[in-house]
Structure formats: C-alpha cells, structure tokens
C-alpha cells in the first residue's frame, strides 16, 4: 500500500481541505491512511491540499490517528463532542452517539474544522479491511477562503488551539472563538 505523505513539511498556506476522521479503539494507522488516500483519489483531490485531520476530542489520542496525521504532515485536531453534535450531518449514526456523544464524527469534524462557509465535498466513508469490520470513517470538507485576510483560508473561526507542530507552523486561535480544544502533531 502506498502511504500518502509529505514528511514533516507544512501544508501549503492555502491548503483548503479538512479530512474529518472517526475511529474505533485501536484503529491501525494504515487503515486510516488507506481510507483517506482512497477517498481523496476517488474524489479527484490531492493529499497536498489537506490542512488537517479533525476528530472528536475523545479520539484525538488514538495512536492510529496520530500516526496518520504525522505521515500526512498535518496536525490532528480534536473538537468537543458537544460542538460536533451541534453540526447538522447528512449521515448521522447511533454508534458514535452512544460511544462519544455525537451522532456524527467524520462529517461533523470536517465541517466544523472547515469553518463558516465550509462545504462537505465527500460524505462519510467507512474503511473496509479484509476479514474484519472497519474501524475508520472519513469525510472531506473544503474551507471557504477569505481573500481579505491573508492566511485566513488556513484558519477556520472554530480553529482549535494548536499545541505542537514539528513543522514549526503554529496558528493562534481567533479571539472570538469559544470552542477551545487542541491540535497535536507527533514528533519523531
């Protein structure tokens, strides 16, 4: 399997895509990466346009998600379940509602991270590994750029606070943001 990756390079300043990811406990990084790669390829999108992986805070510590984000060269950002639950999604599910308190993780995280005016490009997809049920979901959203504010296309108004990033790129949260959470990026 080919791994999408840009090493530790920063996403381009205008990286417009956010990939929302949902994960079962112990999800392998290769399963997440395989799903993200297939989803982007089938939609005609480039991994170089991905600015971040977004998920629910309760899953932001999953090793498979952290490793996938590291291999993609982007931060993994976690959003509170309450914030995700407030996002209307086209494919709600009882499983994440029971597990983490929101009826959608991948679609809601992608849309929330994309910020106001963000557009869902690819609805939730689930991984299909051979011989067992999938443990990963993903959805892709595009951020609306704001030509009046340099770099704004890289910062949604609900941007989580970024704690660490091996590329050295850091993004302070907007002053009016009320949804505080964290982004992490593993260092080697």
Secondary structure, DSSP 8 states (H G I E B T S, - for coil): ------TT----TT--EEEEEEE-TT--HHHHHHHHHHHHHHTT--GGGEEEEEEEGGGTT-HHHHHHHHHHTSEEEEE-HHHHHTS--SS--HHHHHHHS-S-SHHHHHHHHH-TT-EEEEEEEE---TTS---EEEEEEE----TTSTTGGG--TT--EE---TTS------TT-----EEE----
